[in-house]
Amino acid sequence: MPEKDPTETMRILIVDDNPETLEILQRQLCGAGYAAGVAPGVAEAIGKLEFHPVDLVITDMKMPQLNGLDLVRYIRENAADTEIMIMTAYPRIDNAIQSVKDGAEDYLTKPFTEAELFSAIERVREKLRLRRSVHADVTPPKSYGIIGQSAVMQSVYSLIDKAASTLVNVLISGESGTGKELVARAIHYGSDRASAPFVSVNCTAIPDTLIESELFGHVKGAFTGAKESRTGFFQVADGGTIFLDEIGDASPNLQGKLLRVLQNKEIHVVGSSRIRKVDTRVIAATHQDLRVLVQKGLFREDLFYRLVVIDIPVPPLRERQDDIMSLIHHFLSKFSKEMHRSVPEFTDNALQAIRNYSWPGNVRELENLIQRLVVVVDADTIDVIDLPPAMRANVPTKTWQARPLAEVELEHIERVLAEVGGNKTRAAEILGIDRKTLRQKLKRAGRETNFPED
């Protein structure tokens, strides 16, 4: 057994579709003092990694649906600091080469000995130790994969902690686009049910005629068109969590069905005489004030009190001013990587306009804006003119104060030159002047040396 750094517990996630393999490896690693978690597939692993980063992922290569290489690529794109080790009972040199190319640190062929496993982990530990000796290891505050460290979000994280440590029902409230489902996922993946399913259901998308079938399932022939049996959402989420989004828009019929499940912890499959017990945690979300709906007789009071054991209000973006820059940097990096382009920068005026905007669509609106700007704006700098009219109107008058024409002209010339890689001939064509005139303007401004001859 390798000698471990006593100042650090290495966090490891084991991914394999074989329960016996997971149990054996977890027992060996935990016995050696590592913090080892397990995931029975790639989708479950991604769900865990989104909210609980680890130092090393040990993953099987051959699994149903998504395989080990898919997980390697996901980690390299979304969690670059996480090391990866591939294990497989089907060794192929091309898979080994590809996994290493994609970012895997090591490659183990099953069956391997405990000594071989610990030796490979020690190599990863040494790599991490070297990296951290160069870059100070500063652990950020807990955020569950949600961007933002403002005071109001710290309150949200505290409530997530409390909710994750229990199995009571939770109601998440907040305007559309604030990230209510992210909060729900954080609760699930931070709880003891993290390895079980998380099922998201939009209550407004279920027609009344299909409510029972969708939620509780049906047997073949239960009704016209029921050509095969179907497992309902509550059964799919059995042992895990069901997330009921937009619960405030649920019809009276749906409210009644949900109340019975919450009270009795059992469901009646349509077309079957059997009553089935379910162990499904319920997290609901709404953009409406359910208390007002209860007062108006539009939402059942008994269902409301069943749901609101813990109430988590998610603040709108306008109340999270301190988080806007972090969100912008996150989305810029994300979409620039997807577009295979350099990360653009915002001018001070553009940032001022963004900060002054009220963001009625919240984080979702900001994300969509950044995505559009990364796609549409070709320049390396995003200016006020690139923003939607509603945001441009938020620029204070002082930022538009008069400036000498020569200063404005030079700024425009330099931006055009930057867009064409300093090619003066091409820049002159775009500006509608000849090349000689362009050179003279740069010379007068003392900027000619900034742009060498073509």
PAMI-301709 format. One record per residue (C-alpha): residue in three letters; x, y, z; chain; residue number from 1. Coordinates in steps of 0.5 Angstrom, whole numbers, plus 500, padded with zeros to 3 digits. Layout:
// PAMI-301709
ALA | X | Y | Z | A | NUM
...
//
This chain:
// PAMI-301709
MET | 500 | 500 | 500 | A | 1
PRO | 503 | 507 | 498 | A | 2
GLU | 505 | 512 | 503 | A | 3
LYS | 500 | 518 | 503 | A | 4
ASP | 501 | 525 | 504 | A | 5
PRO | 498 | 526 | 511 | A | 6
THR | 496 | 533 | 509 | A | 7
GLU | 491 | 531 | 504 | A | 8
THR | 486 | 526 | 502 | A | 9
MET | 485 | 524 | 495 | A | 10
ARG | 478 | 524 | 492 | A | 11
ILE | 477 | 519 | 487 | A | 12
LEU | 471 | 517 | 483 | A | 13
ILE | 470 | 510 | 481 | A | 14
VAL | 466 | 509 | 474 | A | 15
ASP | 464 | 502 | 472 | A | 16
ASP | 457 | 498 | 470 | A | 17
ASN | 459 | 492 | 474 | A | 18
PRO | 457 | 493 | 482 | A | 19
GLU | 462 | 488 | 484 | A | 20
THR | 468 | 492 | 481 | A | 21
LEU | 465 | 498 | 484 | A | 22
GLU | 464 | 495 | 491 | A | 23
ILE | 471 | 492 | 491 | A | 24
LEU | 475 | 498 | 489 | A | 25
GLN | 471 | 502 | 493 | A | 26
ARG | 473 | 498 | 499 | A | 27
GLN | 480 | 498 | 497 | A | 28
LEU | 481 | 505 | 496 | A | 29
CYS | 477 | 507 | 503 | A | 30
GLY | 481 | 502 | 507 | A | 31
ALA | 487 | 506 | 504 | A | 32
GLY | 485 | 512 | 506 | A | 33
TYR | 482 | 515 | 500 | A | 34
ALA | 475 | 519 | 499 | A | 35
ALA | 472 | 514 | 494 | A | 36
GLY | 466 | 515 | 491 | A | 37
VAL | 462 | 510 | 486 | A | 38
ALA | 458 | 511 | 479 | A | 39
PRO | 455 | 506 | 475 | A | 40
GLY | 455 | 509 | 469 | A | 41
VAL | 458 | 515 | 465 | A | 42
ALA | 451 | 519 | 466 | A | 43
GLU | 451 | 518 | 473 | A | 44
ALA | 459 | 520 | 473 | A | 45
ILE | 458 | 527 | 470 | A | 46
GLY | 452 | 528 | 474 | A | 47
LYS | 456 | 527 | 480 | A | 48
LEU | 462 | 531 | 477 | A | 49
GLU | 458 | 537 | 476 | A | 50
PHE | 457 | 538 | 483 | A | 51
HIS | 463 | 535 | 487 | A | 52
PRO | 470 | 535 | 483 | A | 53
VAL | 475 | 530 | 485 | A | 54
ASP | 482 | 529 | 484 | A | 55
LEU | 482 | 522 | 480 | A | 56
VAL | 477 | 519 | 476 | A | 57
ILE | 478 | 511 | 475 | A | 58
THR | 473 | 509 | 469 | A | 59
ASP | 472 | 503 | 466 | A | 60
MET | 472 | 503 | 458 | A | 61
LYS | 467 | 499 | 456 | A | 62
MET | 460 | 501 | 458 | A | 63
PRO | 453 | 501 | 455 | A | 64
GLN | 451 | 507 | 452 | A | 65
LEU | 456 | 512 | 453 | A | 66
ASN | 463 | 509 | 454 | A | 67
GLY | 470 | 511 | 458 | A | 68
LEU | 472 | 515 | 452 | A | 69
ASP | 466 | 519 | 452 | A | 70
LEU | 467 | 521 | 460 | A | 71
VAL | 475 | 522 | 458 | A | 72
ARG | 473 | 527 | 453 | A | 73
TYR | 467 | 530 | 458 | A | 74
ILE | 472 | 531 | 463 | A | 75
ARG | 478 | 534 | 459 | A | 76
GLU | 473 | 540 | 457 | A | 77
ASN | 469 | 541 | 463 | A | 78
ALA | 474 | 539 | 469 | A | 79
ALA | 481 | 540 | 466 | A | 80
ASP | 484 | 539 | 473 | A | 81
THR | 481 | 532 | 474 | A | 82
GLU | 486 | 526 | 473 | A | 83
ILE | 483 | 520 | 469 | A | 84
MET | 485 | 513 | 469 | A | 85
ILE | 482 | 508 | 464 | A | 86
MET | 481 | 500 | 466 | A | 87
THR | 478 | 495 | 462 | A | 88
ALA | 478 | 488 | 461 | A | 89
TYR | 478 | 489 | 453 | A | 90
PRO | 485 | 491 | 452 | A | 91
ARG | 486 | 494 | 445 | A | 92
ILE | 492 | 498 | 443 | A | 93
ASP | 488 | 503 | 439 | A | 94
ASN | 483 | 505 | 445 | A | 95
ALA | 489 | 506 | 449 | A | 96
ILE | 493 | 511 | 445 | A | 97
GLN | 486 | 514 | 444 | A | 98
SER | 485 | 515 | 451 | A | 99
VAL | 492 | 518 | 453 | A | 100
LYS | 491 | 522 | 447 | A | 101
ASP | 484 | 525 | 450 | A | 102
GLY | 487 | 526 | 457 | A | 103
ALA | 487 | 520 | 461 | A | 104
GLU | 493 | 519 | 465 | A | 105
ASP | 494 | 511 | 465 | A | 106
TYR | 491 | 505 | 463 | A | 107
LEU | 490 | 499 | 467 | A | 108
THR | 488 | 492 | 464 | A | 109
LYS | 483 | 488 | 468 | A | 110
PRO | 485 | 484 | 472 | A | 111
PHE | 490 | 488 | 476 | A | 112
THR | 493 | 487 | 483 | A | 113
GLU | 492 | 492 | 489 | A | 114
ALA | 499 | 493 | 488 | A | 115
GLU | 498 | 495 | 481 | A | 116
LEU | 492 | 500 | 482 | A | 117
PHE | 496 | 503 | 488 | A | 118
SER | 502 | 504 | 484 | A | 119
ALA | 498 | 508 | 478 | A | 120
ILE | 494 | 512 | 483 | A | 121
GLU | 501 | 514 | 487 | A | 122
ARG | 504 | 516 | 480 | A | 123
VAL | 497 | 521 | 479 | A | 124
ARG | 498 | 523 | 486 | A | 125
GLU | 506 | 525 | 485 | A | 126
LYS | 503 | 529 | 479 | A | 127
LEU | 498 | 533 | 483 | A | 128
ARG | 503 | 534 | 488 | A | 129
LEU | 508 | 537 | 483 | A | 130
ARG | 502 | 541 | 480 | A | 131
ARG | 500 | 544 | 487 | A | 132
SER | 507 | 546 | 489 | A | 133
VAL | 507 | 551 | 483 | A | 134
HIS | 500 | 553 | 483 | A | 135
ALA | 498 | 554 | 490 | A | 136
ASP | 492 | 550 | 492 | A | 137
VAL | 486 | 555 | 494 | A | 138
THR | 480 | 551 | 495 | A | 139
PRO | 474 | 556 | 493 | A | 140
PRO | 468 | 557 | 497 | A | 141
LYS | 463 | 551 | 496 | A | 142
SER | 458 | 553 | 490 | A | 143
TYR | 455 | 546 | 488 | A | 144
GLY | 457 | 548 | 481 | A | 145
ILE | 453 | 554 | 481 | A | 146
ILE | 457 | 560 | 479 | A | 147
GLY | 457 | 566 | 484 | A | 148
GLN | 460 | 567 | 491 | A | 149
SER | 455 | 573 | 493 | A | 150
ALA | 452 | 574 | 500 | A | 151
VAL | 445 | 572 | 497 | A | 152
MET | 448 | 566 | 494 | A | 153
GLN | 452 | 564 | 500 | A | 154
SER | 445 | 564 | 504 | A | 155
VAL | 442 | 559 | 498 | A | 156
TYR | 448 | 554 | 499 | A | 157
SER | 447 | 554 | 506 | A | 158
LEU | 440 | 552 | 505 | A | 159
ILE | 442 | 547 | 500 | A | 160
ASP | 447 | 544 | 505 | A | 161
LYS | 441 | 543 | 510 | A | 162
ALA | 436 | 540 | 505 | A | 163
ALA | 442 | 535 | 502 | A | 164
SER | 443 | 533 | 509 | A | 165
THR | 435 | 531 | 510 | A | 166
LEU | 430 | 527 | 506 | A | 167
VAL | 425 | 532 | 507 | A | 168
ASN | 421 | 535 | 501 | A | 169
VAL | 423 | 542 | 498 | A | 170
LEU | 420 | 548 | 495 | A | 171
ILE | 425 | 552 | 491 | A | 172
SER | 422 | 559 | 489 | A | 173
GLY | 425 | 564 | 484 | A | 174
GLU | 423 | 568 | 477 | A | 175
SER | 424 | 564 | 471 | A | 176
GLY | 432 | 563 | 469 | A | 177
THR | 435 | 564 | 476 | A | 178
GLY | 437 | 557 | 476 | A | 179
LYS | 432 | 553 | 480 | A | 180
GLU | 434 | 546 | 477 | A | 181
LEU | 441 | 547 | 478 | A | 182
VAL | 439 | 548 | 486 | A | 183
ALA | 435 | 542 | 485 | A | 184
ARG | 441 | 538 | 482 | A | 185
ALA | 445 | 540 | 487 | A | 186
ILE | 441 | 538 | 493 | A | 187
HIS | 440 | 531 | 490 | A | 188
TYR | 448 | 530 | 488 | A | 189
GLY | 450 | 533 | 495 | A | 190
SER | 445 | 528 | 499 | A | 191
ASP | 446 | 520 | 500 | A | 192
ARG | 441 | 519 | 494 | A | 193
ALA | 447 | 522 | 489 | A | 194
SER | 448 | 515 | 486 | A | 195
ALA | 440 | 514 | 484 | A | 196
PRO | 436 | 517 | 479 | A | 197
PHE | 434 | 525 | 478 | A | 198
VAL | 428 | 525 | 474 | A | 199
SER | 426 | 532 | 472 | A | 200
VAL | 418 | 533 | 470 | A | 201
ASN | 415 | 540 | 467 | A | 202
CYS | 408 | 540 | 470 | A | 203
THR | 406 | 545 | 465 | A | 204
ALA | 408 | 540 | 459 | A | 205
ILE | 403 | 534 | 462 | A | 206
PRO | 396 | 534 | 459 | A | 207
ASP | 391 | 532 | 464 | A | 208
THR | 389 | 526 | 460 | A | 209
LEU | 396 | 523 | 461 | A | 210
ILE | 397 | 525 | 468 | A | 211
GLU | 397 | 518 | 471 | A | 212
SER | 400 | 515 | 466 | A | 213
GLU | 406 | 520 | 465 | A | 214
LEU | 407 | 520 | 473 | A | 215
PHE | 405 | 513 | 475 | A | 216
GLY | 406 | 509 | 469 | A | 217
HIS | 401 | 504 | 465 | A | 218
VAL | 400 | 497 | 463 | A | 219
LYS | 399 | 494 | 456 | A | 220
GLY | 392 | 495 | 454 | A | 221
ALA | 390 | 500 | 460 | A | 222
PHE | 387 | 505 | 455 | A | 223
THR | 386 | 506 | 448 | A | 224
GLY | 393 | 507 | 445 | A | 225
ALA | 397 | 503 | 450 | A | 226
LYS | 400 | 498 | 446 | A | 227
GLU | 406 | 497 | 451 | A | 228
SER | 407 | 498 | 458 | A | 229
ARG | 410 | 504 | 461 | A | 230
THR | 414 | 506 | 467 | A | 231
GLY | 412 | 512 | 470 | A | 232
PHE | 416 | 518 | 473 | A | 233
PHE | 415 | 516 | 480 | A | 234
GLN | 418 | 509 | 479 | A | 235
VAL | 424 | 511 | 475 | A | 236
ALA | 426 | 516 | 480 | A | 237
ASP | 425 | 511 | 486 | A | 238
GLY | 430 | 511 | 491 | A | 239
GLY | 432 | 518 | 488 | A | 240
THR | 429 | 525 | 487 | A | 241
ILE | 424 | 527 | 482 | A | 242
PHE | 424 | 535 | 481 | A | 243
LEU | 417 | 538 | 479 | A | 244
ASP | 418 | 544 | 476 | A | 245
GLU | 413 | 550 | 475 | A | 246
ILE | 409 | 546 | 480 | A | 247
GLY | 405 | 553 | 481 | A | 248
ASP | 402 | 551 | 474 | A | 249
ALA | 399 | 544 | 476 | A | 250
SER | 392 | 543 | 474 | A | 251
PRO | 387 | 541 | 480 | A | 252
ASN | 387 | 534 | 478 | A | 253
LEU | 395 | 534 | 478 | A | 254
GLN | 395 | 537 | 485 | A | 255
GLY | 390 | 532 | 488 | A | 256
LYS | 394 | 526 | 485 | A | 257
LEU | 401 | 529 | 488 | A | 258
LEU | 398 | 530 | 494 | A | 259
ARG | 396 | 522 | 495 | A | 260
VAL | 403 | 520 | 493 | A | 261
LEU | 406 | 525 | 498 | A | 262
GLN | 401 | 522 | 504 | A | 263
ASN | 402 | 515 | 502 | A | 264
LYS | 408 | 514 | 499 | A | 265
GLU | 405 | 509 | 494 | A | 266
ILE | 402 | 509 | 487 | A | 267
HIS | 397 | 506 | 483 | A | 268
VAL | 399 | 504 | 476 | A | 269
VAL | 394 | 505 | 471 | A | 270
GLY | 390 | 499 | 469 | A | 271
SER | 393 | 495 | 474 | A | 272
SER | 390 | 493 | 481 | A | 273
ARG | 397 | 493 | 485 | A | 274
ILE | 399 | 499 | 489 | A | 275
ARG | 406 | 500 | 489 | A | 276
LYS | 410 | 503 | 494 | A | 277
VAL | 415 | 508 | 492 | A | 278
ASP | 421 | 511 | 496 | A | 279
THR | 422 | 518 | 492 | A | 280
ARG | 424 | 524 | 494 | A | 281
VAL | 420 | 530 | 492 | A | 282
ILE | 423 | 537 | 490 | A | 283
ALA | 419 | 542 | 487 | A | 284
ALA | 420 | 549 | 484 | A | 285
THR | 415 | 555 | 482 | A | 286
HIS | 416 | 562 | 479 | A | 287
GLN | 410 | 564 | 483 | A | 288
ASP | 408 | 565 | 490 | A | 289
LEU | 404 | 559 | 492 | A | 290
ARG | 402 | 563 | 498 | A | 291
VAL | 398 | 568 | 494 | A | 292
LEU | 395 | 562 | 490 | A | 293
VAL | 393 | 558 | 496 | A | 294
GLN | 389 | 565 | 498 | A | 295
LYS | 386 | 565 | 492 | A | 296
GLY | 384 | 558 | 492 | A | 297
LEU | 388 | 556 | 486 | A | 298
PHE | 393 | 552 | 489 | A | 299
ARG | 391 | 546 | 495 | A | 300
GLU | 393 | 549 | 502 | A | 301
ASP | 395 | 541 | 504 | A | 302
LEU | 399 | 540 | 498 | A | 303
PHE | 403 | 547 | 499 | A | 304
TYR | 405 | 545 | 506 | A | 305
ARG | 407 | 538 | 504 | A | 306
LEU | 412 | 541 | 499 | A | 307
VAL | 415 | 547 | 503 | A | 308
VAL | 418 | 543 | 509 | A | 309
ILE | 424 | 547 | 507 | A | 310
ASP | 423 | 553 | 502 | A | 311
ILE | 429 | 556 | 498 | A | 312
PRO | 428 | 562 | 495 | A | 313
VAL | 433 | 563 | 489 | A | 314
PRO | 435 | 571 | 488 | A | 315
PRO | 434 | 574 | 481 | A | 316
LEU | 440 | 576 | 477 | A | 317
ARG | 439 | 584 | 479 | A | 318
GLU | 440 | 582 | 486 | A | 319
ARG | 447 | 579 | 485 | A | 320
GLN | 451 | 584 | 482 | A | 321
ASP | 457 | 581 | 485 | A | 322
ASP | 456 | 575 | 481 | A | 323
ILE | 455 | 578 | 474 | A | 324
MET | 463 | 578 | 472 | A | 325
SER | 464 | 571 | 474 | A | 326
LEU | 458 | 569 | 470 | A | 327
ILE | 460 | 573 | 464 | A | 328
HIS | 467 | 570 | 465 | A | 329
HIS | 464 | 563 | 465 | A | 330
PHE | 460 | 563 | 459 | A | 331
LEU | 465 | 567 | 455 | A | 332
SER | 470 | 561 | 456 | A | 333
LYS | 464 | 556 | 455 | A | 334
PHE | 462 | 559 | 449 | A | 335
SER | 469 | 561 | 446 | A | 336
LYS | 471 | 554 | 447 | A | 337
GLU | 465 | 551 | 443 | A | 338
MET | 466 | 556 | 438 | A | 339
HIS | 474 | 554 | 438 | A | 340
ARG | 475 | 562 | 438 | A | 341
SER | 479 | 566 | 443 | A | 342
VAL | 476 | 569 | 449 | A | 343
PRO | 473 | 576 | 447 | A | 344
GLU | 474 | 582 | 452 | A | 345
PHE | 468 | 587 | 454 | A | 346
THR | 470 | 595 | 453 | A | 347
ASP | 468 | 598 | 460 | A | 348
ASN | 462 | 602 | 457 | A | 349
ALA | 459 | 595 | 455 | A | 350
LEU | 460 | 592 | 462 | A | 351
GLN | 457 | 599 | 465 | A | 352
ALA | 451 | 598 | 460 | A | 353
ILE | 451 | 590 | 462 | A | 354
ARG | 451 | 592 | 470 | A | 355
ASN | 446 | 597 | 469 | A | 356
TYR | 441 | 593 | 466 | A | 357
SER | 435 | 590 | 470 | A | 358
TRP | 436 | 582 | 467 | A | 359
PRO | 428 | 580 | 467 | A | 360
GLY | 430 | 574 | 464 | A | 361
ASN | 436 | 573 | 469 | A | 362
VAL | 442 | 568 | 468 | A | 363
ARG | 438 | 565 | 462 | A | 364
GLU | 438 | 571 | 459 | A | 365
LEU | 445 | 573 | 460 | A | 366
GLU | 447 | 566 | 458 | A | 367
ASN | 444 | 567 | 451 | A | 368
LEU | 447 | 574 | 450 | A | 369
ILE | 454 | 572 | 451 | A | 370
GLN | 453 | 566 | 447 | A | 371
ARG | 450 | 570 | 441 | A | 372
LEU | 456 | 575 | 442 | A | 373
VAL | 461 | 570 | 442 | A | 374
VAL | 457 | 567 | 435 | A | 375
VAL | 456 | 574 | 432 | A | 376
VAL | 462 | 579 | 434 | A | 377
ASP | 468 | 577 | 430 | A | 378
ALA | 472 | 582 | 433 | A | 379
ASP | 476 | 581 | 440 | A | 380
THR | 473 | 586 | 443 | A | 381
ILE | 465 | 587 | 445 | A | 382
ASP | 463 | 594 | 445 | A | 383
VAL | 456 | 598 | 447 | A | 384
ILE | 454 | 598 | 440 | A | 385
ASP | 454 | 590 | 440 | A | 386
LEU | 449 | 590 | 445 | A | 387
PRO | 442 | 589 | 444 | A | 388
PRO | 438 | 596 | 444 | A | 389
ALA | 435 | 595 | 451 | A | 390
MET | 442 | 595 | 454 | A | 391
ARG | 445 | 600 | 450 | A | 392
ALA | 440 | 605 | 453 | A | 393
ASN | 443 | 603 | 460 | A | 394
VAL | 449 | 607 | 459 | A | 395
PRO | 450 | 613 | 463 | A | 396
THR | 451 | 620 | 459 | A | 397
LYS | 458 | 621 | 461 | A | 398
THR | 460 | 615 | 458 | A | 399
TRP | 458 | 618 | 451 | A | 400
GLN | 461 | 625 | 453 | A | 401
ALA | 464 | 628 | 447 | A | 402
ARG | 471 | 626 | 445 | A | 403
PRO | 476 | 629 | 439 | A | 404
LEU | 474 | 627 | 432 | A | 405
ALA | 481 | 625 | 431 | A | 406
GLU | 481 | 620 | 438 | A | 407
VAL | 474 | 617 | 436 | A | 408
GLU | 477 | 616 | 429 | A | 409
LEU | 484 | 613 | 431 | A | 410
GLU | 480 | 608 | 436 | A | 411
HIS | 476 | 606 | 430 | A | 412
ILE | 482 | 605 | 425 | A | 413
GLU | 486 | 601 | 430 | A | 414
ARG | 480 | 596 | 431 | A | 415
VAL | 479 | 595 | 424 | A | 416
LEU | 487 | 594 | 423 | A | 417
ALA | 486 | 589 | 429 | A | 418
GLU | 480 | 585 | 426 | A | 419
VAL | 484 | 584 | 419 | A | 420
GLY | 491 | 582 | 423 | A | 421
GLY | 494 | 589 | 422 | A | 422
ASN | 494 | 588 | 414 | A | 423
LYS | 494 | 596 | 412 | A | 424
THR | 491 | 594 | 405 | A | 425
ARG | 485 | 591 | 407 | A | 426
ALA | 484 | 596 | 413 | A | 427
ALA | 484 | 602 | 408 | A | 428
GLU | 479 | 598 | 403 | A | 429
ILE | 474 | 597 | 409 | A | 430
LEU | 475 | 604 | 411 | A | 431
GLY | 474 | 607 | 404 | A | 432
ILE | 481 | 611 | 404 | A | 433
ASP | 487 | 609 | 400 | A | 434
ARG | 493 | 606 | 404 | A | 435
LYS | 497 | 612 | 404 | A | 436
THR | 492 | 616 | 408 | A | 437
LEU | 492 | 611 | 413 | A | 438
ARG | 499 | 611 | 414 | A | 439
GLN | 499 | 618 | 415 | A | 440
LYS | 494 | 618 | 420 | A | 441
LEU | 497 | 613 | 424 | A | 442
LYS | 504 | 617 | 423 | A | 443
ARG | 501 | 623 | 426 | A | 444
ALA | 498 | 619 | 432 | A | 445
GLY | 505 | 616 | 433 | A | 446
ARG | 502 | 609 | 432 | A | 447
GLU | 505 | 607 | 426 | A | 448
THR | 510 | 602 | 429 | A | 449
ASN | 504 | 599 | 432 | A | 450
PHE | 503 | 596 | 425 | A | 451
PRO | 509 | 594 | 421 | A | 452
GLU | 508 | 594 | 414 | A | 453
ASP | 505 | 588 | 410 | A | 454
//
